[in-house]
Amino acid sequence: RCFFKEDEQYISPYAHLEKATVLQEARIFHDPTAVRENPRKCCTVIAQLLHLQNTGQYMSSTEATEVFFGVTKLFMSDDAS
């Protein structure tokens, strides 16, 4: 998706996301060490998941369940960042 602003063209960094790639990256939530050491990556993956949802990408019930429990583990982390 492109956004226009005064002769400048903006292309979303999420414009070319592939659902399979994002779901693979979401597995980071199941690794407490990765969550603790790389909170920025976790935030990026959540933003990508939200983008997929907002653009109408369908997730099967299995995919949605896996993401749900992964994100739940993320929020149960001891690290508050």
N, C-alpha and C positions, 0 to 999 in steps of 0.2 A: 504494500500500500504506500502510495506517495502522498506527501503533504506539501502544499505550495505556500510559500511566503515570500512576497516581494521578489520575484524573479529567481528565487532560490528553490531548488527541489530537494526535499528531504525524503530519504528512503529509510523506513524503520529498520533498525538492526534485527528485528524479528521477522522481517518480511519473507525470508526464505527458510524458515524453520521446518524441519521434518519431524513429525510426531514421534516416529520410532526413535530418533536420536534423542529427543527430549526425554522420552520415557526411559531410555537407557541411562541418561545422565541423572535422572531422578533416583536411581538406585543409591546415589551418594547418601541419601537420608538414612539408609540402613547401616551405615558405617559410622559409629560414634567418633572415631578418630578423625575421619574426613570432615565430619560436621564441626568438630572442635577446631580443627586446623584450617578450615577453609569456609568460614561463614559467608563470605562474599559469593562464592560459587553456589552455595545453597540459595541465597537470595536471587541470584541470576536464574537458577533453574525454576524457582517458584514464579518468577516473572514470565519465563517462557511458557510454563504451564498455564498461567492465567491468559497469556496472549492466545494460545491455542484454543482455550475455552471461549474467549471473547470473539474469536474469528469463526466460531462454529465447527471446530474440529471435533469429531465424535470420538469418545473413548468408550471402549467396551466396558462392561461391568467389571471384568477382571482387571483391566488397566486402571480403571477408576479406584477400585479397591486397593490395588497395590500402591498407587499414589497416595491415597488417603492414609494408609497405615504408615507409609514412609514419612509423610509430613507430620503425622502424629508423633513418631519417634523423634523427629527434629525438634518439636516443641517440648518434648520431655527431656531434652538434653540438659545436662548440668550447666553448660556454658550459656550464659544469658545473652551473649552477643549474637 
